[in-house]
Amino acid sequence: MASSRSRLPEIFDSYQKSLQKIDAIERQLEEKVTEKRHRAINLLDEIPSYRKSTLRLYISHHSDLETAEVPISPPVSATPVANENANAITNANANANVEGTDTSPAAVPNEIKTKEVKKNKWNIEIEGRLLIGHKDHEAAELLEKSAKVLAKKEGRSYVTQSDVTSDANMTSRERAATRFMHDREGEDPVLPIKFAHFFDRVSVSFQTYQKKSELKNAASFTPGKPRSKRGTNPSRKQAPTPPVRKENYTTNGVVSSLFWNRQRNNPSNPSSVQNALDTNAYHAIYNDDLEPEGYENKIIATIRLHRRWQEQRYRPSNAFCIALLPSFLPKKQLPTAMTNHPTNGVQAPPPPPPVSNDINVPSLMTIDDGLQFFHHYIKKNNLLDANDLSTVNNNPVLEELFGCKTMNVSSIQSLFLSRKLMVPSILGTAEDCPIVLTYVMKKENATNSKNRTDGKDADSGSSTDMMGESSPKRRRMSTSPVPQEDVEEPTANLLSCDIDIDVPHLYHGRTRDILRRIKIREYEYTSCRTKALRTVEYSRANEDIIKERLENIVKGKALTSNHLPVLAALAKAAPDSEARKAAHFDAKTTLLVDRLVEHSQKAKSCWDIIDNCLSMQNK
């Protein structure tokens, strides 16, 4: 009779093989994580924290009438004034208060009488959008949505990087991780910039110019009916042409300015600063007096945009541009302040206002760009010393530029800065180089004007594309007193231009968050080991034995029932964390394996007894 054998050893062997496979997968996962971690750290050093992109600006304006109450001034002489709009320019953010006026009930008899006066309200809009949007944020948002859906199907929670602002549904570990990432490290999440935060400062200056309306003068002339040219005498006098009076613009020289700063003082903590709200556009409001009948106003707005650079930008000097970069030379002079300075005690006549819009974008570069241009120049002209490649033999151009015949390659950057060949553009200093836009505002070319075209072509009736292109001009036969030619209807004044900006990368912030989470996970394991070691030491156990067992637990080998007190101490030292779950899992697995070994040995001994009995029976 054949002896029966137990299946427990076979089951135990298969269980051991399964555990070995799990250990092999864990080792592969750890190796992969370590490899990816090193790769991420290297990419953080190699990839810049921003990308260069193009922002398209759009500037337009609205013109409205509003009623305001002003105090009645005492009677003055009826002598006409050259510019009746004097003292009409005020800051749009300032309130019209009369200083020294008592508004108490006792002062009612002395109350200053007011009257309603119509004023022009100009609203200039500065907006823009990226030609290439925030693709990285869009991809990250889609990935987070898919991860949330998958976690919901599996019955687990998934906290994304976008949820750090709300910690209501977070565990204590996730709250600690969030505080560690953003409070202790001092780095906020990278959010997609709408428009306003692409600039550190924006300033708008307004100045009003006035002249007599040429249209009114031409309307007073009524020419006779035009005759046919057939059979006419050439020597006969033709109908007189309408008089065209060219009046010069006049101004009182008052300039009103508005400012916006991205960083401002924190009201709750004056020693710190906070960012202003990021918006999609700027609105600058300017009020001036209504022009008299027969006059027209022209508002000149000078807009200065101070771009927000992620890396310091420098303005190359004229000498540097003439020698190495002729294309960087400014093609026109930047507009000066709109003020009228006296010359030799005599007030100089006011400069004429700009006729059309103007764009002035300065040419800036980083210090690395300047060094790259310089190295290209010395390589092209073969100026490196043949015996010592770290020495540059200057030609006459470089000798005049740097003031020396030879120089070391490592000292080029310091020579750039010491000789002011590249001047840093710093906000709030004289070397700051903003974008200067000159914008001309009239009622007839405002976007809400009834005298302009509606943006549709008269022939095809198709809608025009206002994104970066002005409205098409529609020609019609003139019904005005100026015959013999077509007149163009006024079109909306839209100023558009493309500028280079720096857009912060999402990769760096998200990668650093992942690395911090890994650091938090490692910190949990190491801290609980230290606490567990102290806890077991209080029980007067041998320190060397405890350290040996801790090392076995960390490496995951030779775990027996003797390791259970250490595993319990590890779980107690790491509440509500992954280390606690891992310690519980190892303890349960170790206890289960020990019981399997014990029962297998008992079963084996029982089968040995049965085999002996069967053998004796056969004999």
C-alpha positions in Angstrom: 0.0 0.0 0.0 1.4 3.3 -1.1 1.8 5.9 1.7 -0.3 9.2 1.4 1.6 12.4 1.5 0.4 15.9 2.8 -0.2 18.8 0.4 0.9 21.3 3.1 4.6 21.4 2.0 3.5 22.0 -1.6 1.2 24.8 -0.5 3.9 26.3 1.6 6.4 26.2 -1.2 4.0 27.9 -3.6 3.4 30.6 -1.0 7.1 31.2 -0.6 7.5 31.5 -4.3 4.7 34.1 -4.4 6.4 36.1 -1.7 9.7 36.0 -3.5 8.0 37.3 -6.7 6.5 40.1 -4.7 9.9 41.0 -3.3 11.4 40.9 -6.8 8.7 43.3 -8.0 9.3 45.6 -5.1 13.1 45.7 -5.8 12.4 46.5 -9.5 10.0 49.2 -8.5 12.5 50.8 -6.1 15.2 50.7 -8.8 12.9 52.3 -11.3 11.9 55.0 -8.8 15.5 55.7 -8.0 16.4 55.9 -11.7 13.4 58.3 -12.4 14.3 60.4 -9.4 17.9 61.0 -10.5 16.6 61.7 -14.0 14.1 64.3 -12.7 16.8 66.0 -10.6 19.1 66.2 -13.7 16.2 67.7 -15.8 15.6 70.3 -13.2 19.1 71.5 -13.6 19.1 71.2 -17.4 15.7 72.7 -18.4 15.1 76.4 -17.7 12.3 77.3 -15.4 10.5 79.3 -18.1 9.8 79.1 -21.8 9.9 81.9 -24.2 6.6 82.7 -25.8 4.8 85.5 -27.7 2.0 87.7 -26.4 -0.2 89.6 -28.7 -1.4 92.9 -27.3 -4.7 94.7 -28.2 -5.4 98.3 -27.2 -8.7 100.0 -27.9 -10.8 102.7 -26.2 -14.4 103.8 -25.5 -15.8 107.3 -25.3 -18.8 108.2 -23.2 -20.5 111.2 -21.7 -21.1 111.5 -18.0 -22.6 114.2 -15.7 -20.6 115.5 -12.8 -21.4 118.2 -10.2 -18.8 120.9 -9.9 -18.8 124.1 -7.7 -20.0 127.3 -9.4 -17.0 129.5 -9.9 -17.2 133.3 -9.4 -17.8 135.4 -12.5 -14.8 136.0 -14.6 -14.0 138.1 -17.7 -15.6 136.9 -21.0 -12.2 137.0 -22.8 -11.9 133.8 -24.8 -9.3 131.4 -23.6 -7.0 129.5 -26.0 -7.6 126.2 -24.3 -10.8 125.9 -22.3 -9.9 122.4 -21.2 -7.2 123.5 -18.7 -7.4 121.9 -15.3 -9.7 119.2 -16.8 -7.3 116.3 -16.4 -7.6 114.4 -13.1 -6.4 111.1 -11.9 -9.1 108.5 -12.5 -8.4 106.9 -9.1 -8.7 110.2 -7.2 -11.9 111.5 -5.7 -13.0 115.0 -6.5 -13.1 116.5 -2.9 -13.1 120.1 -2.1 -10.5 120.7 0.7 -11.5 123.1 3.5 -15.2 122.8 2.9 -17.5 122.3 5.9 -20.4 120.0 5.1 -22.0 120.1 8.6 -25.6 121.2 9.0 -24.5 124.5 10.7 -22.6 125.4 7.5 -25.5 125.1 5.2 -25.9 128.9 4.6 -22.3 129.0 3.4 -22.7 125.8 1.2 -21.0 126.1 -2.2 -23.5 125.8 -5.0 -22.9 123.2 -7.6 -24.0 122.7 -11.1 -24.1 119.7 -13.4 -21.5 119.6 -16.1 -21.1 117.1 -18.8 -17.6 115.5 -19.1 -15.9 113.2 -21.5 -15.1 109.7 -20.0 -12.4 107.9 -21.8 -11.8 104.2 -21.1 -8.7 102.6 -22.6 -8.5 98.8 -22.6 -5.2 96.9 -22.7 -5.7 93.1 -23.2 -3.8 90.3 -24.8 -3.4 86.5 -25.2 -0.7 84.0 -25.8 -0.2 82.8 -29.3 0.7 79.4 -27.8 -1.5 78.8 -24.7 -0.7 77.0 -21.5 -0.5 73.5 -23.0 1.3 72.1 -20.0 -1.5 73.2 -17.6 -4.1 71.7 -20.0 -2.3 68.4 -20.2 -1.8 68.3 -16.4 -5.5 69.0 -15.8 -6.6 66.2 -18.2 -4.2 63.8 -16.5 -5.6 64.7 -13.1 -9.2 64.3 -14.2 -8.5 60.8 -15.6 -6.6 59.9 -12.4 -9.6 61.0 -10.3 -12.0 59.0 -12.4 -9.9 55.9 -12.0 -9.5 56.4 -8.2 -13.2 56.8 -7.9 -13.8 53.5 -9.7 -11.4 51.7 -7.4 -12.9 53.3 -4.3 -10.0 55.3 -3.2 -9.3 59.0 -2.9 -6.9 61.0 -5.1 -5.7 64.5 -4.1 -4.3 66.4 -7.1 -1.7 69.2 -7.0 -4.5 71.6 -7.8 -6.3 70.8 -4.6 -3.7 72.2 -2.2 -5.7 75.3 -1.6 -8.5 73.3 0.0 -7.5 70.7 2.7 -11.0 69.9 4.0 -11.0 66.4 2.6 -7.3 65.7 3.2 -5.9 63.2 5.7 -3.5 64.4 8.4 -0.6 63.0 6.4 -1.7 64.9 3.2 -2.1 68.1 5.2 1.4 67.7 6.7 2.8 67.0 3.2 1.1 70.2 1.9 2.4 72.3 4.7 5.9 70.8 4.2 5.8 71.5 0.4 4.4 75.0 0.4 5.0 76.6 3.8 8.4 75.2 4.8 9.9 75.3 1.3 8.4 78.7 0.5 7.2 77.9 -3.0 3.6 78.4 -4.2 1.9 76.3 -6.8 2.5 77.4 -10.4 -0.8 78.7 -11.8 -1.5 79.6 -15.4 -1.1 83.4 -16.0 -4.1 85.1 -17.5 -2.6 88.4 -18.6 -1.9 90.9 -15.9 0.9 89.0 -14.2 3.0 89.0 -17.3 4.0 92.6 -16.3 5.6 94.0 -13.1 4.2 97.5 -13.7 1.9 99.3 -16.1 1.6 103.0 -16.3 -0.7 105.1 -18.5 -0.2 108.9 -19.0 -2.9 111.1 -20.6 -2.7 114.5 -22.1 -5.5 116.5 -23.8 -5.0 118.4 -27.1 -7.6 120.7 -28.6 -8.2 122.5 -31.8 -11.0 123.9 -33.9 -12.9 121.4 -35.9 -12.1 121.5 -39.6 -15.4 119.9 -40.4 -17.3 122.8 -39.0 -15.4 125.3 -41.0 -15.9 123.3 -44.2 -19.7 122.9 -43.5 -20.2 126.7 -43.7 -19.1 126.7 -47.3 -21.9 125.8 -49.9 -20.5 125.4 -53.4 -22.7 125.7 -56.4 -23.9 122.9 -58.6 -20.9 121.4 -60.5 -21.2 121.7 -64.3 -20.1 119.4 -67.0 -16.7 119.9 -68.5 -18.0 119.6 -72.0 -18.1 122.9 -73.9 -16.5 124.9 -71.1 -13.9 127.6 -71.5 -10.6 126.7 -69.9 -9.8 130.4 -69.1 -13.1 130.6 -67.2 -12.7 130.6 -63.5 -13.7 127.4 -61.8 -15.8 127.2 -58.6 -13.8 128.2 -55.6 -12.6 125.3 -53.3 -13.8 125.2 -49.7 -11.4 126.9 -47.3 -9.4 124.5 -45.2 -8.2 126.0 -42.0 -5.3 124.2 -40.4 -5.5 125.0 -36.7 -2.6 123.9 -34.4 -3.4 121.9 -31.4 -3.2 123.6 -28.0 -2.7 122.1 -24.6 -2.2 123.2 -21.0 0.6 120.7 -20.5 -1.1 118.9 -17.6 -0.4 115.2 -17.6 -2.5 112.7 -15.7 -0.9 109.3 -14.8 -2.2 106.0 -13.6 0.0 103.2 -12.2 -0.5 99.5 -11.5 2.1 97.3 -9.7 2.0 93.5 -9.5 3.6 93.5 -6.1 2.2 95.7 -3.4 2.4 96.0 0.4 0.4 93.6 2.4 -2.2 95.5 4.6 -2.1 92.9 7.3 1.7 92.7 7.4 3.4 95.9 6.1 6.8 94.3 6.1 5.8 91.8 3.4 4.4 92.1 -0.1 1.6 90.4 -1.9 0.7 89.9 -5.5 -2.2 91.8 -7.1 -5.1 90.0 -8.7 -4.3 88.4 -12.0 -6.9 89.6 -14.6 -7.4 89.3 -18.4 -7.1 93.0 -19.1 -6.4 96.5 -17.8 -8.8 99.4 -17.8 -7.6 103.0 -17.5 -10.3 105.7 -17.1 -9.6 109.3 -17.8 -12.1 112.2 -17.5 -11.8 115.6 -19.1 -14.1 118.6 -19.8 -16.5 118.5 -22.7 -15.1 120.4 -25.7 -16.9 123.6 -26.8 -18.9 123.6 -29.9 -16.7 123.9 -33.0 -13.7 122.3 -31.2 -12.5 118.7 -31.1 -10.3 117.0 -28.5 -7.5 114.5 -29.1 -6.2 112.4 -26.1 -2.7 111.1 -26.3 -2.1 108.1 -24.1 1.4 107.0 -23.4 1.4 103.4 -22.1 4.5 101.9 -20.5 4.6 98.1 -20.0 7.3 96.7 -17.7 7.6 93.1 -18.5 8.1 90.5 -15.9 11.3 88.6 -16.7 12.1 85.2 -15.1 15.8 85.9 -15.9 17.6 89.2 -15.7 17.6 91.2 -19.0 20.3 93.6 -20.1 20.3 96.5 -22.6 23.3 96.5 -24.8 25.1 99.9 -25.1 25.3 101.8 -28.3 29.0 101.1 -28.6 28.5 97.4 -28.1 25.7 97.4 -30.8 27.8 99.4 -33.2 30.8 97.0 -32.8 29.0 93.6 -32.6 25.2 93.9 -33.1 24.2 96.7 -35.5 20.7 95.2 -35.7 20.1 96.0 -32.1 20.5 99.7 -32.5 17.3 101.6 -31.7 15.7 102.8 -34.9 13.9 105.7 -33.2 14.2 107.8 -30.0 12.0 106.9 -27.1 9.3 109.5 -26.5 10.1 111.9 -23.7 7.7 113.2 -21.1 4.9 115.3 -22.4 5.9 118.5 -20.6 6.8 121.9 -21.8 10.1 123.2 -20.4 11.0 126.9 -20.6 14.1 127.9 -22.6 16.0 131.0 -21.5 13.0 132.2 -19.5 10.7 132.0 -22.5 8.1 129.3 -22.6 8.7 127.2 -25.6 5.7 126.3 -27.8 4.1 123.0 -27.1 5.2 120.1 -29.3 2.6 118.9 -31.8 0.8 115.8 -30.7 1.5 112.5 -32.5 -0.5 112.0 -35.6 -0.9 108.2 -35.3 -0.2 105.3 -32.9 3.4 104.3 -32.3 5.1 101.2 -30.9 8.5 101.2 -29.3 9.8 97.8 -28.1 13.4 97.9 -26.6 15.9 95.3 -27.6 17.0 93.3 -24.5 19.0 90.1 -24.0 20.3 87.9 -21.3 24.0 87.9 -20.3 24.3 84.4 -21.9 23.0 85.8 -25.2 25.6 88.6 -25.1 28.4 86.1 -24.4 27.1 83.9 -27.2 27.2 86.8 -29.7 30.7 87.7 -28.5 32.1 84.2 -28.9 30.6 84.0 -32.4 32.4 87.3 -33.2 35.8 86.2 -32.0 35.5 82.8 -33.7 34.4 84.4 -36.9 37.4 86.8 -36.8 39.8 84.2 -35.5 40.9 86.2 -32.5 41.7 83.4 -30.1 45.4 83.0 -29.4 46.8 79.9 -31.1 49.1 79.0 -28.1 46.6 79.8 -25.4 42.9 79.3 -26.3 41.8 81.1 -23.1 43.3 84.4 -24.4 41.6 86.7 -26.9 43.8 89.0 -29.1 41.6 92.0 -29.5 41.4 93.7 -33.0 41.1 97.5 -33.2 37.3 97.3 -32.7 37.5 95.2 -29.5 40.5 97.2 -28.3 38.5 100.4 -28.4 35.5 98.6 -26.8 37.3 97.0 -23.9 40.4 99.3 -23.6 43.0 96.5 -23.7 44.9 94.5 -26.3 44.4 91.0 -24.8 42.0 89.6 -22.3 41.1 86.3 -20.7 37.9 84.5 -21.8 36.8 84.0 -18.2 36.8 87.8 -17.6 34.6 88.8 -20.5 31.4 88.8 -18.5 32.9 91.0 -15.8 34.2 93.4 -18.4 30.7 93.6 -19.9 29.3 94.8 -16.6 32.2 96.9 -15.4 32.5 98.9 -18.7 28.7 99.1 -18.9 28.6 97.5 -22.3 25.5 95.6 -21.0 23.3 97.6 -18.5 20.8 95.6 -16.4 17.2 96.6 -16.8 15.9 97.0 -13.2 12.4 98.1 -12.4 12.2 101.6 -10.8 15.7 102.7 -12.0 16.9 105.0 -14.8 18.1 101.9 -16.7 14.6 100.4 -16.8 13.5 99.7 -20.4 9.7 99.3 -20.7 7.7 98.9 -23.8 6.4 102.4 -24.8 3.1 102.6 -26.8 1.6 105.9 -28.0 -2.1 105.6 -28.5 -4.2 108.4 -30.1 -7.8 108.6 -28.9 -10.7 110.5 -30.6 -14.4 110.2 -30.4 -14.8 109.3 -34.0 -12.5 106.2 -33.8 -13.7 104.8 -30.5 -15.1 101.3 -30.5 -18.5 102.5 -29.4 -18.6 105.4 -31.9 -21.6 105.7 -34.2 -19.6 107.4 -36.9 -17.3 104.4 -37.6 -17.9 101.3 -39.7 -19.5 98.3 -38.1 -16.7 96.0 -39.1 -18.4 94.5 -42.2 -17.3 94.8 -45.8 -19.9 96.7 -47.9 -19.4 94.3 -50.9 -19.3 90.8 -49.3 -21.0 91.5 -46.0 -18.6 89.1 -44.2 -17.5 89.7 -40.7 -14.0 90.9 -40.2 -11.4 89.3 -37.9 -10.6 91.9 -35.2 -7.9 89.7 -33.6 -4.8 91.7 -34.6 -6.2 93.4 -37.7 -8.0 96.7 -38.0 -11.5 96.9 -39.5 -11.7 97.2 -43.3 -12.2 100.6 -44.7 -15.5 101.2 -46.6 -15.5 103.8 -49.2 -18.7 105.7 -50.1 -19.6 108.7 -52.2 -19.3 111.9 -50.2 -22.3 113.9 -49.2 -20.1 116.4 -47.4 -19.2 119.8 -48.9 -15.9 118.4 -50.2 -16.7 116.9 -53.7 -14.6 115.3 -56.4 -13.3 112.5 -54.2 -14.3 109.6 -52.0 -14.1 109.9 -48.2 -13.2 107.1 -45.9 -15.5 106.6 -42.9 -13.7 106.5 -39.5 -12.7 103.1 -38.3 -12.2 101.8 -34.8 -8.7 102.6 -33.5 -7.2 99.2 -32.6 -3.5 99.0 -31.8 -2.0 95.5 -31.9 1.6 94.2 -31.6 3.5 91.0 -30.6 6.0 91.0 -27.8 8.3 88.4 -26.3 7.7 87.3 -22.7 8.7 84.6 -20.3 6.1 82.0 -19.2 6.9 79.9 -16.1 7.1 76.2 -16.6 4.7 73.9 -14.9 7.3 71.0 -15.0 9.6 72.4 -12.3 6.9 73.0 -9.7 5.2 69.7 -10.2 8.5 67.7 -10.3 9.7 69.4 -7.1 6.3 68.5 -5.5 6.8 64.9 -6.4 10.4 64.9 -5.0 9.1 66.5 -1.8 6.5 63.8 -1.5 9.2 61.2 -1.9 11.2 63.0 0.7 8.2 63.1 3.1 7.7 59.3 2.6 11.4 58.6 3.4 11.2 60.9 6.4 8.2 59.0 7.7 10.1 55.7 7.6 13.4 57.0 9.1 11.6 59.0 11.9 9.5 56.0 12.9 12.6 53.8 13.0 14.3 56.3 15.4 11.2 56.4 17.6 10.8 52.6 17.6 14.5 52.2 18.6 14.0 54.5 21.6 10.7 52.8 22.5 12.3 49.3 22.5 15.4 50.6 24.4 13.1 51.7 27.2 12.2 48.0 27.8 15.9 47.4 28.6 16.5 45.3 25.4 19.9 44.9 23.8 20.6 47.8 21.5 22.7 45.8 19.1 20.1 43.2 18.7 17.4 45.8 18.1 19.5 47.5 15.4 20.2 44.2 13.8 16.5 43.4 13.7 15.7 46.9 12.3 18.2 46.3 9.6 16.5 43.0 8.7 13.1 44.7 8.5 14.5 47.5 6.3 16.1 44.9 3.9 13.0 42.6 4.2 14.9 39.4 4.9 14.8 36.7 7.7 11.7 38.0 9.4 10.6 35.8 12.3 8.4 36.0 15.3 11.3 37.6 17.2 10.8 40.7 15.0 7.2 41.2 16.0 8.0 43.6 19.0 10.1 45.8 16.7 7.4 45.8 14.1 4.8 46.8 16.7 7.0 49.6 17.8 7.4 50.8 14.2 3.6 50.8 13.7 3.1 52.7 17.0 5.7 55.3 16.1 4.1 56.1 12.7 0.4 56.9 13.2 -1.8 57.4 10.1 1.0 56.9 7.5 2.3 54.4 5.0 5.0 53.3 7.4 2.4 52.2 9.9 0.5 50.1 7.2 3.8 48.6 6.0 4.7 47.6 9.6 1.3 46.0 10.2 1.6 44.1 6.9 5.1 42.8 7.7 3.9 41.7 11.2 0.9 39.9 9.9 2.9 38.2 7.1 5.6 37.1 9.5 3.1 35.7 12.0 1.3 33.9 9.2 4.6 32.4 7.9 5.6 31.2 11.3 2.2 29.5 11.8 2.5 27.9 8.4 5.9 26.5 9.3 4.7 25.3 12.7 1.7 23.6 11.2 3.7 22.1 8.4 6.1 20.6 10.8 3.3 19.1 12.9 1.7 17.7 9.8 5.0 16.3 8.6 5.5 14.6 12.0 2.0 13.2 11.9 2.5 11.7 8.5 5.8 10.2 9.6 3.9 8.4 12.4 1.4 7.2 9.9 4.1 5.9 7.5 5.8 4.1 10.4 2.5 2.5 11.4 1.8 1.4 7.8 5.3 -0.1 7.4 4.9 -2.1 10.6 1.5 -3.4 9.4 3.0 -4.5 6.2 5.7 -6.4 8.0 
